[in-house]
Amino acid sequence: MEYYTAEKQHVDITKVEIPGRILDIGGGGEGIIARRYGDKVIAIDNRKDELEESPDAGLKIVMDACELKFLDNSIDNATCFYSLMFIPDVEKMLAEA
């Protein structure tokens, strides 16, 4: 079996401006997007405990990313920071977003 490694990488979002509302898919836990963009963020996660431990910013909703309950075209942007690896049907989630 072969193993591959990569050098440590850093993504700096401190200078990235995002206009409008941001749907943060899998936004529980560390809540990186909510930490940066605050009240512009609607964080969804299918685990309530993950949302409870995330930063106290924006709106938090327990919701399945494959079955979003928002009106069409009501969110301006979507992020998936550290969450794609936990979503069983990424294709369905991306189509829904």
C-alpha positions in Angstrom: 0.0 0.0 0.0 1.3 3.4 -0.9 0.8 6.5 1.2 0.9 10.1 0.0 1.5 13.2 2.1 1.1 16.9 1.4 2.8 19.9 2.9 0.7 21.8 5.4 -1.5 24.4 3.6 -3.0 27.6 4.8 -6.2 29.2 3.3 -6.4 32.9 4.3 -10.1 34.0 4.1 -9.5 37.2 6.1 -9.4 39.3 3.0 -12.1 37.6 1.0 -15.3 39.7 0.9 -18.5 37.9 0.2 -21.6 40.0 -0.5 -25.0 38.9 0.7 -26.1 36.0 2.8 -23.9 32.9 3.2 -25.3 29.4 3.7 -22.5 27.4 5.5 -23.2 23.7 4.8 -21.9 21.7 7.8 -21.3 24.9 9.7 -21.3 23.4 13.1 -18.1 22.6 15.1 -15.4 25.1 14.6 -17.7 27.4 12.6 -14.8 28.9 10.6 -17.2 30.8 8.2 -19.3 32.2 11.1 -16.2 33.3 12.8 -15.2 35.4 9.8 -18.6 36.5 8.4 -20.7 36.7 11.6 -24.4 37.6 11.1 -24.3 37.1 7.3 -24.0 33.3 7.9 -26.8 30.8 8.1 -25.0 27.7 9.4 -26.7 24.3 8.8 -25.7 21.0 10.1 -27.5 17.7 10.6 -26.1 17.5 14.1 -27.5 19.8 16.7 -24.5 19.2 19.0 -22.2 20.4 16.3 -24.2 23.7 15.9 -24.3 24.1 19.7 -20.5 24.1 19.9 -20.0 26.5 17.0 -19.5 30.3 17.5 -22.4 32.4 18.6 -22.8 34.2 15.3 -25.4 34.2 12.6 -28.3 31.8 12.4 -28.0 28.1 13.2 -30.4 25.5 11.8 -30.5 21.7 12.1 -31.0 20.7 8.5 -30.0 18.0 5.9 -28.0 19.6 3.2 -29.5 17.2 0.6 -33.0 18.5 1.5 -32.7 22.3 1.9 -35.9 24.0 3.2 -35.2 27.5 1.9 -37.1 29.1 -0.9 -35.3 28.9 -4.3 -32.8 31.7 -4.9 -33.1 33.1 -1.4 -29.4 32.6 -0.5 -26.6 34.4 -2.2 -23.6 32.1 -1.5 -22.8 28.7 -0.2 -19.7 27.3 1.5 -18.7 23.8 2.6 -15.7 24.3 4.9 -14.5 20.9 6.2 -17.9 19.3 5.5 -17.7 17.6 2.0 -15.9 14.5 3.5 -18.9 13.9 5.8 -21.7 14.1 3.2 -22.6 10.7 1.8 -24.1 12.0 -1.4 -22.0 15.1 -2.4 -23.5 15.2 -5.9 -27.1 15.5 -4.5 -26.0 18.1 -2.0 -24.3 20.2 -4.6 -27.3 20.0 -6.9 -29.6 21.1 -4.0 -27.3 24.0 -3.1 
